[in-house]
Amino acid sequence: MSSVTIVEKYQQSKSNKVAVKPFFEPTVTNMGLEKYGMSLMDGVYHEEQLACLEFNGIKRYLTGLNEFAPEVKLLPDDQRDAIIQDIRKTVAQLERELASNIINLDDPEFWNKVKLLRPDNDEFWGRITIRCGNEPLFLDPVRDPYDLIKLRAIEAGGFSIIAKSLQHAKSMPVAPKFFLDKVETTASTTTELKKLRNKALAELQKLFDKSPQKLFLVAKVVDINSAQYKKSTPNDVIYDNMDRFINGESVEKNKKKTAEQFLDAARLDMETIKIKSVVKDATYYRFLATKPDGFIYHMDSGTALGKTPLAVIEYLKNPLNQDVLIGLMERVEKMWNE
């Protein structure tokens, strides 16, 4: 087998790992479609033209292939040079394939010699669209120059309906309809969540086996309904609730967020987590309350403790304020012992 054939096979295998897939959260209601792994009604497609920004009558398409774009100009010198080299290499390849136009990358007149992919070629860029549905749209940027153009545009944010990665889709304030799936990066994002969740579950088991008192306090800190936990609450009930919390089956559905919250609480030292849980329940029982001036007050003494729960915790940690802390603990623990 020749080396050229090996390279071709490698490139083919790479291209088959790129697809635009529908994005949906199984825990978010979407007319019942989430139950079937769908984000759109069957047979429905979304088609979008490449995004274009217009300023003073000049259009700028978000192609990912414009070295004069603001996002490129603002990069550090070394990074900008590398990006420009990559853009020119891609543009030269596309010019060769689509317009039989051979251009030297180092030619000082490079962009003057570009025929088709000039940033201001509205006739060309205005015709670039993408059409997506429930079935994956596979892109072959190695064999199909238009797929390469679409890939670069997606990565540059050129299509509002498509996030450039699964991780990006999850972080967007408004969920997109689709995301760019590169097997390696998507698998990495999914695995990262699983590892985090498994780590939290392992910590849960450790607390259940070796430190049930701390598990009680962790539940107090992370569960929005902390007042439900009493000293008489069976450890198995707390364990089950925390298992559901970590897996995003309680009020908070974001599994990454719940696992991180549990781990953060479990890592606290006993003094801090005890005070934190006392402050939380003292607020619930109105032993502490926020007044119109924004400060949290100790209602018995009328003392202002701070503007945030974190500030209150630091106030109570101060040995000079030990009397206030002991008084709060006694009142809160009385409720815990009921």
N, C-alpha and C positions, 0 to 999 in steps of 0.2 A: 504494500500500500504506500502510495506516495505521501510526502509531507503535506502537499497541498490538500489532498483529500482529508487528512487528519484535521487540518485547520478548518476546512469547510464543515466537517462533522461537528467540531467543537463549537463553531459559530452557530450552527443549526440548533444544537442542544441549548445554547444560551438563549436564542431567540424564542424558543418554545416555552420559556419560563416567564414570559411577560404577558399579562392579560389585564383588561379592565373588567372588574367584577362588581356586582351590586354590593353596596354597603348597608348593613342593617344591624341593629342591636336586638338580640332575642328578647331582652327584658323591656324593650320599649314598644308599646302598642302601635301598630301600623295597619289598622283595619283587618287584623288577623293574619296578614301576610307574613309576619315574623315567624309564625308557627311552621311555615313551609320553606323558610330560608329565602324568601323573596322580598324585594323592596318595591316592586311594581306589579300591577295587575298583569296576568298572563297575556302576552301578545302586545303589551304596551312598550314603546321605545321612547327614549329621550334623544333628540338630536340638537347639537349646539354648534354654532359657528365659533371659530377661534376668537378669543377676546381681543378687543381693540380699545386703546385709550386715545382720546383726541385732545390735543392741547394747541390752542391758537391755530386751529384748522389743520394741524399736522397729526396724522394717525400713527400710532405705534402699536403693532401687534405683539402680544406676549408669546413669542416664538421660542425663546431659549436659545436663539441663534443670532442675537444682535449684540455685538461687542460694544455698541454705543449706548446700550440700555443703562439707566441710572443704577440698577442693582449691580451691574458689572463695574461701572466707574467708581463706586463707593468701596470696592474691595481693596484690601492691602495690596501693594505693588506686586509682590511675588505671586499671590493668589490670583490677582487679576491677569497677570501675564499667562498663567497656566490656563485660565478659563478662556482667554482670547485665542490661545493656540488651539484649544479643543474646539471652539466654535468655528474657527477658520478651517480646521481639518474636516469637520462635518459638512460645512458649507461647500468646500471644494469637492468633497465626495458626491454630494447631492447635485452640484452643478454638472459634474462629469456624467452622472447617471441620467439626469433629467434633461439636460440641455446640451450634452456633448461639448461642454465648455471646460477646458483644462486650464487651471489656475495654479500658479506657484504660491505656496503659503507665505513665503517671505517677500512676495512682490509688494513694494510700497504702494502700488496702484491696485491692490487686491480688490477692494470693494468697488472700484470703478470698473473692474473687469467682470464682476458678478452680474449675470444677466437675469436669473430667475428669482434668487433668494435675497435680493436686496431688501433691507428693512422697510423701504417705502414702496415696494411693489404691491400696491393694494389689489391689483387684478389677480395676483397669485394667492396672497394670503387670505383674501376675502372669500376664496373658494374652499378653504380648509375647514372641514367640519368633522364631527365624530358622532356616531349613532350607537347608543348602548341600550341594552335591555336586561332581562333576568339571566340570560345565558352569558357566560364570559366572552368578552371580545378579545380574541388573541391577536397580538401584534407581533409581526416578524420584521424587526428593524434591520436585520441583516440582509434579507432578500427583497423587502419592499421599501423603497425610499420614502413613500408617503407614510408608512407606519413609523419610520424613523423620525419624520417630521412631527407626527402626532405624539410620539413618545417624548421628544424634547419639549414640545408645547405643554404637555401634561405636567412635566417636571418643573416647568416655569410658571405654572398656575394659569395656563392659557384657557382652560375649560373649567368653569365654575362648578359644574356638576361632578367633577372628578378630583378627588384628593390624590396627592402625589405618592401616598403610601398609606398602609393601614393605620400606622401609628399617627400620622397626620390627621386621618379621618376621625380617629377617636378623640383627638384633642381640639377639633374645630367646634366653636360655639353652636353653629348650625350644622347638623350632620349632612354630609353630601350624599348624593344618590349612589355614587360609585367611587371606587378607589383603584389605584394602579397597584397590581399585585405582582411583585417580583418574588418568586418563591423563597429565596434566601432571606430577604428582609422581612417578609410577612411571617415566615416561620419563626424568625428571631423574635419578633414582637409578641407572637402568641406564646412562645416558649418562655419569654421573660415574665409574662403574667402568670403562667403556670408555676414557675419557680418561686415567684413572690408569694403566691397563694399557698403553695406547699410549705414554704418556710414559715408562714403564719400558722398553718395548721400544726406543724411540728412544735412550734412554741406553745400553742394551745394545749397540746398533749403533755408537754413538759410541765406547764403550770398546773394542770389537772392532777398530775402524778405527784409532783414535788412541792408545790406551793399553792394550795387551794385558797389561802387567804389573799394572795396577790391576784389570783384569777378573779376573785370576788371584786377587788378594787379595779382591775382592768375592765371588767364588765360595767362597772359604775361609770368609768371614764368614757368608754366608746359607745355605749348604748344610749340612744336618745331618751329612752324610758328607764333611766337609772333608778328611779324610786321603786321599781318593781322588785329589786333585789334586797332581800333581808338576810340577816345572819342565818335564818332558818331555811333559806332557799337551798334545795338540794344541789350539790355540785354537778350532778348529771344534767339538771335543768340549765344551769349556767353554761356548762360545756356545750349543750345542744344549741343554745341561743348564740353563743360565740361562733360556733361552726357555721350556723346560718348567716351570721353577720359577715364573716370572712368571705363566704361564697356569694355575697351580694343578694341574699334572699330576705333581707329585712327592709327597713325604710330606705337605706342607701343601696343603690343597685350597682354602682361602679365598683367592680371587683378589685381593681387595682387600688382604688382609694381605701376600701375597707381593709384590705390586707395590710396596707401601709399604716393605717390608723391603729390597727391591732398591734402591729410590731412596735410602733412608736410608743404606745402605752406600756407594752410589756418590757421595754428597755428602761423605763423610768425607775429610779431608785425608790425604795419603799416609803421614804419620807415624802418625796414629791408626789407620788401617786396617791398616797393617803390624803394629803392636803388637797390635791386636785379633786378627788372624789368628794371630800367633805365640802369644798366650795361649791361644787356642782349641785349636791343635794341640799345644801344650806340655801342656795338660790331657789330651788324648787319649793322648799318649805317656808320661804319668805323670811328666813333668818337673816339673809342678805337681800338687798334690793337696790335697783338702780333708780336714782332720783332724776328730776328734770335737768340738773346741772351736769349729768353724764357720769357722775361718780357712783360707784357701788358702795353702799353704806352697811355697816353693822347695825342692825335695827335696834338692838338692845341698848347700845351705848351711843348711837348716833354718830359713830366715827366713820369718816370717809377712808376707804381702804385702797382705792385705785379706780381707774377708768375701765380696766379690762380684767377678765378672770386671771390672766397671767400676772398682772400687777398685784392683784389681791393675794395670789399665791406667794409672791415675793415678800409682800408685807407680812404675811403670816409666818414666813420662814424666819423673819428677823427675831432674835431672842428678846428684843425689847417689847415685842408684841405678843409674847407667849400667853398672857392672860386671855387675850381675845381668841387665840387659837384654841386653847384648852376649853374655853367656854363653848365655842362653836362645836368642837369635837364631841363634847358631852351631850349637847342637844341633838346633834345629828346621829350619833351612835345610839341614843335612846330610841330614835325612829328605826334604826337598823335592827335593834333587838326586839322590836314588837313582834 
